[in-house]
Amino acid sequence: MALKIQTMGIVALATLVSAPVWADTGSSLAASPLQTLAKLAGALVLVLLVFWVCAKMMSGLQQARSGGVGSLKVVATLPLGHRERLIVVSTGHEQLMLGVTPSRIERVHVLDSPLMTDDTATSMDAGEFARRLVAAVKRQGVK
């Protein structure tokens, strides 16, 4: 019973407080549809601008994180199965051949001479990479 009285009191108080909002003041303050559309378009542009700025900041942070001196760089990858890959990672002056699976990463071989330069890495497809990788492994004597 006390809860019902409190609820009725809150409803009555809300009605009294909001009465001036619903009262007809006699002035016409209704916005035209064109003004409403312009406000909506402005808000949309503002939201898209904020999203674009955040995306640029995130990509800048990602580039700064991966481009440090002495950082690792993936030179090339070769898919061996659905979830397995063979990758060559450059670690400054030498390159590592790594086997990557969902559960572990294992060093397959350390290449003494670079497998490829930066120029050939950008212009090479997966088949050409596979041929060069096999030739380099044979030169190194890995079975």
Backbone torsions as a table, in degrees:
resi	resn	phi	psi	omega
1	MET	NA	-40.6	-179.4
2	ALA	-67.6	-35.9	178.6
3	LEU	-64.9	-39.2	179.0
4	LYS	-65.3	-39.2	179.3
5	ILE	-68.5	-40.3	178.4
6	GLN	-64.5	-42.7	179.6
7	THR	-62.9	-43.1	178.6
8	MET	-64.4	-36.9	178.2
9	GLY	-65.4	-41.2	178.9
10	ILE	-65.6	-41.4	179.0
11	VAL	-64.7	-42.7	179.5
12	ALA	-64.7	-41.1	178.6
13	LEU	-64.6	-42.3	178.3
14	ALA	-63.8	-37.4	178.7
15	THR	-65.9	-42.9	179.9
16	LEU	-66.5	-39.4	-178.5
17	VAL	-70.7	-37.9	-176.1
18	SER	-87.9	-3.8	-178.5
19	ALA	-59.1	-42.6	179.3
20	PRO	-64.1	-26.1	179.8
21	VAL	-68.8	-39.2	-176.9
22	TRP	-86.8	-8.0	-177.7
23	ALA	-69.7	144.9	178.6
24	ASP	-82.1	116.7	-178.4
25	THR	-88.0	-10.3	178.1
26	GLY	90.0	-14.5	179.1
27	SER	-97.3	149.5	-178.7
28	SER	-95.4	101.5	180.0
29	LEU	-107.6	12.2	-177.9
30	ALA	-69.6	133.0	-179.8
31	ALA	-81.9	148.3	178.4
32	SER	-74.1	158.3	178.9
33	PRO	-60.2	-31.6	179.4
34	LEU	-67.9	-39.3	177.4
35	GLN	-66.3	-40.3	178.5
36	THR	-64.0	-41.8	178.7
37	LEU	-65.8	-39.2	178.5
38	ALA	-65.1	-40.7	177.2
39	LYS	-63.9	-41.6	179.5
40	LEU	-64.5	-43.4	179.3
41	ALA	-65.4	-39.8	177.5
42	GLY	-63.2	-41.8	178.4
43	ALA	-65.4	-38.9	178.3
44	LEU	-64.5	-43.7	178.2
45	VAL	-62.3	-41.3	178.7
46	LEU	-62.4	-44.4	179.2
47	VAL	-64.4	-43.1	178.9
48	LEU	-65.4	-36.4	177.8
49	LEU	-65.4	-43.1	177.6
50	VAL	-63.6	-41.8	178.0
51	PHE	-61.9	-44.0	-179.5
52	TRP	-63.1	-43.6	179.6
53	VAL	-62.9	-42.5	178.4
54	CYS	-63.6	-40.2	179.0
55	ALA	-65.2	-41.1	178.1
56	LYS	-64.8	-40.3	178.4
57	MET	-64.2	-41.1	179.3
58	MET	-65.4	-42.0	179.6
59	SER	-68.4	-34.0	176.0
60	GLY	-65.2	-39.9	176.9
61	LEU	-65.9	-38.0	-179.8
62	GLN	-67.7	-40.6	178.7
63	GLN	-67.8	-39.2	179.3
64	ALA	-65.9	-35.1	-179.9
65	ARG	-70.5	-35.8	-174.7
66	SER	-94.4	-7.2	-174.3
67	GLY	-107.2	21.0	-178.0
68	GLY	-73.0	164.8	178.1
69	VAL	-68.8	133.5	-179.7
70	GLY	76.6	14.5	-178.6
71	SER	-81.7	165.3	178.1
72	LEU	-80.8	146.1	177.3
73	LYS	-137.3	127.0	177.2
74	VAL	-78.2	116.1	-178.2
75	VAL	-80.1	-45.9	-178.3
76	ALA	-160.8	158.6	176.6
77	THR	-131.2	152.0	176.5
78	LEU	-136.2	112.8	178.0
79	PRO	-70.8	129.7	179.6
80	LEU	-102.6	-22.7	179.7
81	GLY	-157.8	-161.9	-178.9
82	HIS	-65.6	-39.5	-177.0
83	ARG	-127.9	7.3	-179.0
84	GLU	-108.1	142.9	-179.5
85	ARG	-140.3	152.5	169.6
86	LEU	-112.9	122.7	-177.9
87	ILE	-124.7	152.5	173.3
88	VAL	-112.4	123.7	-177.1
89	VAL	-116.0	131.2	177.1
90	SER	-91.9	129.2	-180.0
91	THR	-122.0	54.2	-179.0
92	GLY	92.9	-104.1	-175.5
93	HIS	-94.0	-10.9	178.7
94	GLU	-129.9	167.2	-179.3
95	GLN	-123.3	141.5	179.0
96	LEU	-111.3	138.2	172.6
97	MET	-100.2	121.6	-175.4
98	LEU	-120.4	140.2	171.2
99	GLY	-97.4	124.8	-175.1
100	VAL	-117.9	124.6	174.2
101	THR	-125.7	170.1	178.5
102	PRO	-62.0	-26.4	-175.8
103	SER	-100.7	-18.3	-178.4
104	ARG	-160.1	163.5	175.1
105	ILE	-124.7	126.9	-176.1
106	GLU	-129.0	137.2	177.4
107	ARG	-75.5	123.1	-179.9
108	VAL	-89.9	-45.5	-176.3
109	HIS	-161.5	152.2	172.5
110	VAL	-105.5	117.9	-179.7
111	LEU	-84.5	123.9	-179.8
112	ASP	-74.4	-42.3	176.9
113	SER	-104.2	145.2	-177.8
114	PRO	-60.4	139.1	178.8
115	LEU	-68.9	-38.0	-179.2
116	MET	-158.1	162.2	176.3
117	THR	-92.4	174.4	179.4
118	ASP	-65.3	-32.7	-179.2
119	ASP	-67.4	-43.9	-179.4
120	THR	-74.5	-25.4	-179.8
121	ALA	-67.1	-34.0	-178.5
122	THR	-78.6	-24.8	-175.8
123	SER	-103.5	10.7	-173.2
124	MET	-104.3	138.6	175.0
125	ASP	-95.1	178.0	-174.1
126	ALA	-65.6	-38.0	180.0
127	GLY	-65.5	-41.8	179.1
128	GLU	-68.0	-38.1	176.7
129	PHE	-61.9	-41.5	-179.9
130	ALA	-62.6	-42.4	179.0
131	ARG	-64.5	-44.0	179.9
132	ARG	-67.5	-35.5	179.1
133	LEU	-65.4	-44.0	178.2
134	VAL	-63.1	-42.1	179.0
135	ALA	-64.5	-40.2	179.8
136	ALA	-68.2	-38.4	179.0
137	VAL	-66.5	-39.1	177.6
138	LYS	-64.2	-39.2	178.3
139	ARG	-64.8	-35.0	-178.6
140	GLN	-78.8	-18.7	178.6
141	GLY	86.4	22.2	177.8
142	VAL	-87.8	134.9	-179.9
143	LYS	-96.0	NA	NA
